[in-house]
Amino acid sequence: MFNFEAEEEDTFSLVDTKPVVKRFGRRFQQRAPSRREREKAEKEKLERTKAPGFKEKLMPKKKAQDKFRWAYWRRDIPVVNYGPSVEPRPNWESLETIQMERLAALHYECEEEGETLVAAGSLEPYNKAFDRAGPRAEVPVPNASGRQVRNPTPSRDGIMQRLSASGAGDVFCSDTLLATLMASPRSLFPWDFLVTKRNGQIWLDKRDNAVEMLTNSETSQEPVPNDPENINGCQKLAEESTRLNSIYSQMVLDQKRAHKLAEKHPFRPEGDNTVIAGTAFFYRRWQIGSHRVVVRCAVDGSMAPGGEGPCLLRALNEFDSRVSGVDFRQKLENQRSAVLANEMKNNANKVCKWCMQATLGGVDQIRLGYISRVHAKDNTKHKLLGSQVVRTADLAGQIGLERGNCFGIVHALLDIFKGYSDGRYILVREANKPSLRIYSI
């Protein structure tokens, strides 16, 4: 056994055989001050040098809060300026300017539902064979539907003129124009339409040779460029979306099982052999305050033969997944709700107009088709990747659309025009400004 108690500890010594290295200069063992310590020292130094009675200016509360907004960190993204839809002429008189924030705060509860006065055209059922379309079973989209879509301005509609002569209403318009007005607080791109008042009646019309275009990615975080030559510019994308919606609304219908309504197609004169798109037109009257509004509502088809379950057919088209943020081909099969949510965010104005068109026409369902380019750099070839049916009320709830606000906007603007004398006016959504302006022309 080892006994360490009997040993003397003084006899132990440590021997270092390494050579002694002489170091020159001082060795600094003190650590560098931290950022907080440096700021505190600078602040104390500043306090000592301040004049008596000096008060430091605090950062404004709004500026401090802006740092927590997503837009603050994206402030380096360039702002895209868009040109006006129509250039104001020198002889036009500006009557009123209405800010969008005022429109967004309006509310009017329209208790009565629309009353159908005339039903014309035909309803063709949806072809269920297109339910099999998907990312793994893509369906080519033709470049043209082979059927002509006719949707003239209300003042050139024979049925509208007949209803006007019989005193059926005092305001006459189409569902696209009225829905554009209802969704105006969500719009970013400029637009305009004519307002004619004669004999106490108000007519909402589009300009001559004007085409009602559907936008794409209007409300996306990444603004689309204002370049007429770029296939991903706002002009080319609008043309592509409008064309694809027209084609999709006809290609998925069963044309052989059309259900004819009470009156024939209103825009096909006798002896005209042109192949017309199978569309039904319902002329419905809404009581909005003191205004009796007659609206021509276009319905694309029905969910079942015999005209049962009328529905709108609309296309959501993808042009570049790197810009839109969600790839249709990757997400549609298992995450379709994510695709729809992304499209509602990027196209809030367009989806809002679709919901209000369905509401005005008494349509409970909207069938959405998902269309994508074959190649991102070619805007002439597309394929259908799938479709789904959504209830109008559910879709409106998902985008936060308040029906009372939409009817409140119409009610307020009609009251304004009611106070004007007979004449012609133009309502302009100003470019790059959140406001509407009324001109007398």
Secondary structure, 3 states (H helix, E strand, C coil): CCCCCCCCHHHCCCCCCCCCCCCCCCCCCCCCCCHHHHHHHHHHHHHHHCCCCCCCCCCCHHHHHHCCCHHHHCCCCCCCCCCCCCCCCCCCEEEEEEEHHHHHCCCCCCCCCCEEEEEEEEECEECHHHHHCECCECEEECCCCCCECCCCCHHHCHHHHHHHHCCCCCEEEEHHHHHHHHCHHHCCCCEEEEEEEECCEEEEECCCCCCCCCCCCCCCCCCCCCCCCCCCCHHHHHHHHHHHHHHHHHHCECHHHCEECCECCCCCCCCCCCCECCCEEEEEEEEECCEEEEEEEEECEEEEHHHEEEEEEEEEEECCHHHHCCCHHHHCCCCHHHHHHHHHHHCHHHHHHHHHHHHHCCCCEEEEEEEEECCCCCCCCEEEEEEEEEEHHHHHHHCCCCHHHHHHHHHHHHHHHHCCCCEEEEEEECCCCCEEEEEEC
